Every structure is written in structure tokens, then in C-alpha cells.
Amino acid sequence: MSARAAVTHIDWSKLASLGLKKDTQAALTSFRKRYDELKRNVDALKEQKTDIDFAHYRSVLKNKSVVEQAEKAFTGFSPVKYNLAAQLKVIDAFEVKAVEKAKSTAAQLDAEVADLKETLSNIETARPIEDLTVDDVIKAKPEIPAVVEDMIKKGNWTVPGYNEKFGNLSVL
């Protein structure tokens, strides 16, 4: 959507369905309320009669030059037109950057989701712990025999944190 189209139309239902945070949703709601109120005011002002009967004022007022000056100012009035091209270019450039960032984030998230799916499938297809042998554990973690040998050499026969996690099962 170009910046010019965004200025003329806001899809509020699409904004509400984006799953935004509560504070962002509240800010959008207050913005929409303010927008609707201002739009009603502008529409009401557009419907009002804007004709000025200068002939009536000439007949009522003694000072005709004031009416002529007012009529001259009224007929010569033209609203100032602002060139929005620079602002629209900035908005378009920001939109392009935002879309690129969103695409890169989506690609990164897709890669993470694929990695998580692979991990989940590995977990689902793994053998139950009851079916594992010591050889399987050593094959998966080759550093375990060295750690066990080091503990035996030091005379350390307990695994740190075992009792805290599983409780002391000694009969004595």
C-alpha cells in the first residue's frame, strides 16, 4: 500500500486482527475514536451553507467599503496548498525498509520454526530412556567416560546435585 493510499483509507478491521499488544491496541482505539470524531466534524462543516449574501450586508451596514473589502478578501481567498511529495517519499522509503525488515524477520522465523520442528521430530522419534544402554549414552556423549574416570581417581563416588534432584535413596 502506498503512502497516498494509506492517507485516504485505513483498514481498521485488519489492524485489529494483527494481534498487537494491549497498549498498542488501546492507542489505536483512541486514535480511531479521535479520527471518527474529526471526520464527523469535517463532514458536518462541509454540509453547512457557505454562501455569504454580501448584498444583504450592503443594505444593512452604512459603511459599504467594509463590505466591499470583506467581499474582495473572500473572493480572493484560496487555501494554501502544501507539497506533500517530500513527506510521501519519506513514508514510501520507510515502508520499503519496513517491508524488507518484515520479510527478513519472517525468513528468520521460518528457519527457527523449521529447526524447532526438526528438534520436535527428533524428540518424538527418540527411543525411550528405558531402552537406552550405557554404550548408547557413551556414544552420544563421548566425554562421560573421562569424567567418570576422573571422579573415580579423586575418590568421588557421588554425582553433584543427584541427591537434591532425586533424593537420597540409601538405606543407611
PyMOL commands that set and color helices and strands:
alter all, ss='L'
color gray80, all
select helices_A, chain A and resi 3-8+12-16+22-47+54-60+64-76+85-125+129-131+134-140+144-153+162-166
alter helices_A, ss='H'
color red, helices_A
deselect
rebuild
show_as cartoon
